[in-house]
């Protein structure tokens, strides 16, 4: 399905373009639903640092995804 294709494309971008820390944070927050507080404890970072890493990761994935979509057109 189209939804599965999008998921796979985003997963591939996450796996190949983010740092290991960013990958873990995205998976813990967006996939597993963990709170910033839980992630910050687990990763030994401040909550602000977790938010910043998540924001940077999402921005990078968004930019790469849209660039990929433009290339296909």
C-alpha positions in Angstrom: 0.0 0.0 0.0 1.0 3.6 -0.4 1.2 4.1 3.4 3.5 1.1 3.8 5.7 2.5 1.0 6.0 5.9 2.8 6.8 4.2 6.1 9.5 2.1 4.4 11.0 5.2 2.7 11.1 7.2 6.0 12.5 4.2 7.9 15.3 3.9 5.3 16.1 7.6 5.6 16.3 7.2 9.4 18.5 4.2 9.2 20.9 5.7 6.7 21.0 9.5 7.5 20.7 10.0 11.2 23.3 9.6 13.9 22.9 6.5 16.1 21.8 8.8 18.9 19.2 10.5 16.7 18.0 7.1 15.5 17.5 5.9 19.1 15.6 9.0 20.1 13.3 9.0 17.1 12.5 5.3 17.6 12.0 5.7 21.4 9.8 8.8 21.1 7.9 8.5 17.8 7.6 4.7 17.5 7.6 3.6 21.1 5.9 6.7 22.6 8.4 7.2 25.3 8.4 10.6 27.1 11.3 13.1 26.9 11.9 12.5 30.5 12.3 8.7 30.1 14.6 9.1 27.0 16.7 11.8 28.8 17.3 9.4 31.7 18.1 6.5 29.4 20.4 8.5 27.2 21.9 10.5 30.1 21.0 13.8 28.5 18.8 16.8 29.5 15.3 16.8 28.2 16.1 20.0 26.3 19.0 18.1 24.5 16.6 15.2 23.7 14.1 17.7 22.2 16.8 19.4 20.2 18.1 16.1 18.8 14.6 15.0 17.9 13.9 18.3 16.2 17.1 18.1 14.2 16.4 14.5 13.2 12.9 15.3 12.1 14.0 18.3 10.1 16.7 16.3 8.3 14.3 13.5 7.5 11.6 15.9 6.3 14.1 17.6 4.0 15.5 14.4 2.6 12.0 12.9 2.1 10.7 15.9 0.1 13.9 16.0 -2.0 13.4 12.3 -2.7 9.8 12.9 -3.7 10.8 15.7 -6.0 13.4 13.5 -7.7 10.7 10.9 -8.5 8.5 13.5 -10.3 
